[in-house]
Amino acid sequence: MLLQLRPSDSSLNMDSDSLNFPDGVKALVFDCDGTLIDSMPLHYDAWKENCDDFGLQFSRQLLVETAGKNVQELLSIIIERSDVASAVDRDEFFKRLMPGMYEKHHRPAEVIEPVMRIVRAGRKKGLPMAVASAGTRKHVQQSLEEAGITAFFDAVVCGDDVKNGKPAPDLFLLAAEKLGMPPKVCIGYEDAKLGMEAIQNAGFMAAVDVTAFHGYPKLV
């Protein structure tokens, strides 16, 4: 049975960088957007303006609800929930969105400090760490580099690397494989329901919902 850890657990003392991880943990795997990087406001602004231009309905709540979906799946959900008179040209939508809208609304990537405390503690303990993100490799690598945290991670797995996105376990399984660790000795960190499900489906030792951390920057 998956262990779901909360900030109140003794194994997650957020007042110190010397965290006491659960016995038997050998590796840590982190989502990127909304977990390591405070990038959800950027995603919202870019998608909202582009959706408005295409007559599609988009909200902060929808972005939070669908966090972890790849961009094609997200657009399908938006179209399904929008009252549009004609079919949306997907190629044109993404041509305008990436990199257009993202460049227009771009801001320097900033880390989510409560999560970075865990990253620093993991490095201090000598635990191998990976990123498992549904985002494109270009976006994920750029975010990690801008935030100056690339060196913390031994592997970076992106949506481009797997067939199935979250809640399928593919991203987390591949991350564990690249770290040379069985899933049962890994802890996964996520901000989204789909991501938590993906960790569970991967058979990890534990899943941590980072949105419950004190000081987490919530979008809604």
N, C-alpha and C positions, 0 to 999 in steps of 0.2 A: 504493500500500500504506500502511495506517495506521501512523503512528509511535507506538509505545507508550513513553512516557517513564517513567523510574524516578527516585527521589530521588538515586541515585548519578550521574546524568547531569550533565555540566557546566552544562547549561541549567537545572538545578534545584538550584542551590546554596542549601540551606536555612539556611545560616548568615548570610544577609544578606537585607535587604528589597530590595536592588538586584539582582534576579535577571536573569540573561542569558537572555531568551526566545529560542527558535529564530528564525532569520532568516525573515522573511516573515509572521510572525504578526501579525494585525491585531485580533483580538478574543479574549476569554476567556469561556467559558460554564461555570457551576458548577451541579451538583446542589445541593439544599438539605440534606435530612435525611441525616446521616451523612457529609456532605461539608463544608458550611459550618457546620452546627449539630449539636452533640452531643445529638441528640434520640432516638437509638435506645433508650436505657433507658426513656424515657417511653413510646414506642410499645410496647415489650415489656410493661411493667407494665399498661398499659391493655388491650391485647389479651389478655394472659394471664388477667387477672381475668375479663374478659367471656367468654372461651372456656371457662374453668372453670365459669362459671355456666350455660353452654349445653351442657356435657358434651363440649366439643371439646378436642382435643389441640393444644397450642401450645408451642413451644420457642424458645429464643434462636437455635439453629441454623437453624430454619425461617425466622425473621425475617430473618436474614442471607442465607439462600439466596434468598429471594423479594424482597429489597430492590429497589425500582424498580417493583414491581407496584402497580396501583391497588387500592383497598380491596375492590372487588367481586371482582377476580381473586384476591386474597389469601384472602378468605373461601372462595371455591370450592375452592382448594387445601387449606385447612384441613379443610373438610367432607369432601373426597375422602379425606383421609388419616386421618380420625377414624372410629372405630367407633361410630356413633350409631344408635340404634334408630328414630328418627323424623326427618322432615324438619325442618331448621332454619328458623325464621321470620326471613328476612333483614331485613325491615323492623324487626322488634323488636330484632334483634341490633345494627343500626346506630343505632337510636333510643337504646339503652342505652350504646353505645360513644361516640357523638359527639353532644353534647359530654360526656355524663355521666362516663364512665370517664376521659376525657382531663382533665376538670376535677378529678376526684378525685386523679389522680396528677400533676397539673401541677407543673412546676418552672420557674423562670426559664430562658429559652433561653441557652445558652452556646456561644460559637464554638469551632471546632476550630482552634487557634492555628497549626499548620503550614500549613493552607490559607489562613488569613487573611494570612500573610506574602506569599503569592502575590497575594492580592487587593490588598494595599497596594502591592506592587511594580507590579502592573498599573495601578493608579491613578496612581502616580508616573510611569510611562512614558506615560500618556495613552491606554491601551488601553480601548475600550468593553467593558463587561462585562455579562453577563446571568445570570439564574438560570433553570434548566430543571428543574422538579420535577414528579413525578407526583402530589404532594400537592394538596389543595384550596387554592384561592387564600386562603381565610380563614386556614387553618393556616400556609401559607407566609409570608404577609404578617405575621401575628402573630409568627412566629418571628424574622423579619428585624428587625421593629421592636423586639421585646424585647431582641434582641442588639445593637441600635444600629448595624446595618450596612446599612440600606436605601439610604442615600445613595450607597453604592459602586456600585450597579447601575443601568444605563440601561434595563433591561427585566426583567420577571419573567414567565415563562411557566409555567403550571400545568396539571395534569391536566384541569382544566375547559376548557382552551383547544384541546385536540386530540382527534381521534377515536380515535387509537391510542396506547396507552402503550408504555413501553419493553418489549422491545428495538426496537420500531419507531422510526424516526428522527424522528418528528413533532415532539417537544418541542425537540430540538436544532436541527432545521431552522427551526422558527418563531422560536427565540431568535436564530439567525443573521440571519434575515430582519428581525427587529425592530431589530437592531443595524446593518442595512444592509450586511452583509458576506456574501460567498460562503462556504459551509462550508469550502472548502479553505484558508482563511486563519485558521480558528478552532481553538483548543485547547479540549478539553472535560475537565472534572475530575469524577471519579465515585468512589464507594466500593463500587459494586455491579457484579456481572458483567453483569446486564441493562443497566445504564447504559453500561458500556463497549461493549457490543454496539450500543447505540443510537447512540453517538458514531461508531462505525465505519460503521454503516449510513447515517449522515448525511453521510459523506464528509469529516469534519473532517481537518485537518492532523495532529492528534495527540490521543491519549487519555492521561490521567494517572490512575493508580490511587492515590488519596490514602491508602488503608489501609497502603501501604508506607512512608509518611513516619514518620520518627522522632518519637515522642510522640503518634502517632495513638491515640485512645481506643477500643480494640476491645471489642465486646460479648461475643465468645466467643474 
